[in-house]
């Protein structure tokens, strides 16, 4: 890390740039996205999806920068809100076009404030081979990684063989892939789960998705793939013994992997600190090493960590480990050399 680089870097910040929203609100959109202005922000309707409200904290670069700075964060990586990524209802050409425009809008927003150190790209995955090409183009124009839903459209799961071209492309390009649950994931069918959607359901979706990915041998076939799991990896690192038990003696024993047990892959993954407690951060460091833990806030969502720096500093880590988590790990992960 050089002196002119930020010291505290948030890997997990969501944005939908206001310039893109205003553009779509002002005229009919060729990709079928509908946006209208409201007193609370921009109401966005993606094809085949319910209307979502994008508030100023999500769309405004200045308010985002000021809020993160007040938390002690001087650099961040922008990801789109998954609710505005291409949907299954969009024809292929429109899905690809919208993903490209979303990427371009995030890149353009970097010019508004100096604290953005990179952006996570979106790609349309209806045709994974085309998605791999689109990822290569996105990286060529400046995107630093890919953000992929844990419940990707047109695929059964992250273990779907159709995603092989995407994994191969990310591995060859040496860019990380953030695995992020959507607002409409599989856990939504759990009775009475609606009030717990952001509390536990996102963690359930991440846990199933990552467990299936590991058991399908994705990291055996792509050992250099760098995967970032959000919200502390869901339950996967904290309940890995049960996954090992299921693979050893239960219904998961039919899965063949190259290593002895699923938990042997945990240290290959990266985890953000949005488990939101010093004890959880300390557990992650002990389980996978400080090099694989990244500072995150999940800004601008209210449930995100309001004091991420304080949580790391309260985890009773060695100074070098804390410094890595607070910023150096994210910057190293974004480097492709």
N, C-alpha and C positions, 0 to 999 in steps of 0.2 A: 504494500500500500504506500503510495507516494503522498507527500505532504498536501498536495492539492486535491486529493481524493477525499470524499466524505468519510467520516469515522463511524457513523451510526447509520446503517442502511436497512430499510424496511423492504423485504422481498414480496410483501403481500398487500398491495394497495389496489383498489378497484377504481376505475374511472370510465365515464362515457363522455368524451369531450363535447363541450357546449357547441363548438363550431359545427360539428357533425349533426347534432340535434337540431340546431337552428336551420341548417341547410335543408334537412328533410322536412321540417315543419313548414318551410316557406313555399314548397312546391311538391307536386306528386313525385314519389320516389320510384325510380326505375326498378328497384329490388323488392318492392312490395312492402316496405317498412312504413308504418304510419306513426307520425309524431305530432302532438298538439301541445301548445303552451297552456299551462295552468298556473294559478297563483302559487302553487307549491313547487312547481318545477315543470318538467317535460313528461307528458304521458306518452309512453312508447308501446306500440302494439306490433310485435313480430308476427309474421304469418303463422297461423295455427296456434298462437299462444295468447294468453290473457294479457290485458293491458297492465303495464308496470309503470311506476312513477320513479323518474330519475330526479332526485332532489339536488339542490345547488352544491351540497357537499360532494356529490358524485360527479357533477359536471364542471364545477369551477376549479380551475388550476390554482388560483390565488388562495382561496379558502382552504384547499387541501394542503398547500405548502405551509400556510400559516399554522394550521392545526397540528401538522406533523412536527413542525419546528418547535412548537410549544411542548411537545412530548420529548424533545431532545433528539429528534431524528433529522439529520441533515442530508439524507439521500434516500431515494425510494425507486422501486421498480413498478411500473404501471402494468396492470392487467385489466382487460375489459371486464365488465360485469357479465357473468355467464348468461344472464337473462337476455342479453342483446346479441349473443352469438348466433350464427345461422341455425335455423330450425329445420326439422324434418319435413315441414310443409313447403319449404322453398325449393323451386326447381334448381338444378345444379348450377346453371349459369348465374342465377341470382344469388345463390348461396356463396359462390366463389367471389362474386363482385362485392357483396356486402362484407365478407371477411376482409377483402383487400382494402375497402374503404375504412373499415374499423381500424385496421392496422395503420393505415396512413394517417388517420385522425389522431391516434395515440402518438405516433412519431412527431406529428406537427405540434402537439401539445407540449412536447419537450422544450420547444423554443419559448414557451410562456414563462417557465420558471427554470432556474438552473439546478434544481435538486433532483431531477429525474435522471437516473443513471442507466435506465434501460426500459424496454417494453416487452411484455409477453404477447406473442402473436396468436391470432385465431386463424384456423383453416377450416374449410368445409370438408367434412369427412364422408360425404356420400360416395365418393370415389377415392379410396385411400391412396391409389397410385398418383392421382392428380393432386391430392392433399400433400403428398411428399414433395411434388414439384412446387406447389404453392409455398410450402415451408421454406424451401431453398430460396425462392425469390424473396420471401419476407426477410430472411436473414441477410440476403444480399443488399437490401435497401436499409437495413439497420436494426431490425428486430433482434432481440438477444435470446429469445427462447420461445417455447410454445406453451400455451395453457389449454389443457384438454379436459373436458368434462369426465367425471368418473362414470357417467352414464351416457357415453357418446351416441349421438343420433345415428341411425342406420347400422348400429352395431349392437350385438347382444350384451357386450361388456368390454372392459379393457383387455380381456383375454381373447377377444374375437380375433381369429387369424387374419381377418380382413385388414387389421391395423398394422400388420407386419411392415408394409412399405413406410408407414409413418415412423415406426420405431427405428427402422433402418436409416431413414433420412436424418432423424435427430441424432442418432449415434454417429453417422458419417460427418454431419455438420458440426458435431461437438457442441450442441446447444442443449440446455436442460429443458425438461418438460414438467410443468406444474400440473399436478392432478388435482382437480378442484370439483367438489360436488355441486350439482345444480340445485335450483330451488324446487325442481319438480322431479326429484330422484325417486328410486324405487320404494324408499321407506315411507313415502306419502300414503301408502295404502294401509299402514298400521292403524288400527282403531284408536281414535282419540289422540293421534300424534300431532295434529296441527299446532297446538301451542308449544310443542317441543321441537318444531321443525329446525330452528336455528340452534337449539340447545344440544340435542342429541341426534336428530335424524340425519343431519349432514355427516356426523361421525359414523353412523351406521352405514351410510352409502359409501363413504371412503373406505371403511374397513372391509366391506364385502368386495369392493372393486379391487383394492390392492391385494387382498388375499387371493382372489381369483387370478390376478396377474402373476403373482409369485408362483402359484401352483401350476399355472399353464406354461411355466418355463421361459417367460419373456426375458428375464435377466440371464438365463442360460444361453439363449440365442443372441442376446445383445448385452454382453458383459460391460461395455463401455457406456451404456445408456445411463443418463443421470436424471433421476426422477425425484421431484420435490412433492412431498405430501403436506397438505395444509392441515390446520387445526391440530397440530402435533401428531399427525398420522392417524387420527381417529383412535380406535381401540387397538390397532395392529401392534404397535410396540409395547403397549401396556398389558395386553392379553395374549402375547405371542405363545406362551406355554400351552394355551388351549388350542391354538392353531397347530402347534407341533403334535399335541395329543390326538387331534382329529386326523392328522396325516399319518400318524403312527398306527392307530388302532380303531379308527372309526370310518365314517362314510367318505372321508377325503383320502383314504389310503390308496385309492386307485390312481391318484395323480403321481406321475413320475417326474422327479426333479433331480438335477445332478448332485446337489448337496444333500447332506444327511437329513436336514429338517428345514421347514420354511423359515424359521427364525434365523438361520444362517445367512439369509439375504438382507436382514434388517439394516446392517451397517452399510449396505450399498445404496440405501435410500437416503434422502434428505428430509428433514422435518422442520417446519416452522415452529415458533414459540407460542402460537395461538392456542395452546393448551391452557394458557392464562394462569399459571401459578408457578412460583419458584420451585416447588417440589416436583412438578411435572417436568420442568426444564432440567432440573438436576437428574431426574430419572433418565431422560433422553440422553444426556451427556454420558451417564454411566453405561447406558445400554448400547449406544452406537458411536460414541466419541464426539467431542466438541466440534470437530471439523464438519460434522454432518447436521448441525443444528443452526438454523437461520432465524434472525429476528423477523417478526411479522406482527402486524396489527389487525389486518382484515378491515382497514379503513375503507369506506366511511361508515361501516355498520356499527350500530350502537352496542351490539354484543361484543364487538372486537375489544382488544386489550387497550384500556385507557392509559396504562403505564407500562409499556413493554420493556423499556430500559430499566425501570425499577425492578421488574420481575427478574430480569437477568442478573442484575446486581445483587439481588436478595437470594440467589440460588447457591451462594457460598462456593463459587467456582474460583479456580486460580485465575490470576489477572489475564494471562495469555488466552485461556479458554473463553473468558468473558469477552475479550476484545475480538476474538474470532467470530463469536456468535453475533455480536453487535454490528459487525460490518465486514470484516475481512472475508468471511466465508462467502457472503453473497457476491462480493466483487470477484473473488476467485472463481466462483461458479459461472459467472458471466463471461469470463475470459475463454476464448476458443483456442488459444495457442497451446 
